């Protein structure tokens, strides 16, 4: 007589365990050892002259240069973002004239080096000694200014940085606006909203999630790009340390002062960027979390599948 018994499925549940990745731990250990070796080598290297770095790190001229760098970054980034928004809207406009003009602007300022643009703005008086306002071609001029009075090192730095940044921000904002579904704008227009109001109330807030990360990268790049204004005698952070090491001949430690300040500023900006990204991605995170909480019937069947092998007693 043959008797078939059905075993308890709970005793045959097979749980999937993640394999221990020893290679990952070994890689971490190797990287930490190499990093510690580099840090110790740099810290013990007398050629860096760390006592000189500590001496000049908070010196008054260095702090003033740091203030100029931060001020240029804030003003140029704000102007570049506002102008970039207008250019992005122009590139998406239904008017061919606006699209062509915006595209021409982006083509020119992205296609020429920032350093060359700064030098052109600084030497604008050699090209146009006077700036006049009046009727084109036929005149007369209503007002005339000396170009050297208008284009100082400060205005040349702000104009060069802001106009160059606007070209990059235009493409970033345009990509963010294109990431929003067209149905949003169509729905807003169906409810009687104007195009400008729909852009302010609906499209731009949703596009911020795509705009913020690259904008944070541009802000960090702007911090470093301000070092180029030292070639037009603008007293930023790099120009300040250059002035000091031209007098003391302590080149390496003074450059380390600038490097450490730049790293501190960019680290703080990275923290702020992460906080803003979390703020604008709240809805996305909730949606992803809700999807993860949904039961997976197929996964449960794979995890808790009973053993179908049957015993036979003869």
Order of alpha helices (4+ residues) and beta strands (2+ residues): beta-alpha-alpha-alpha-alpha-alpha-alpha-beta-beta-alpha-alpha-alpha-alpha-alpha-alpha-alpha-alpha-alpha-beta
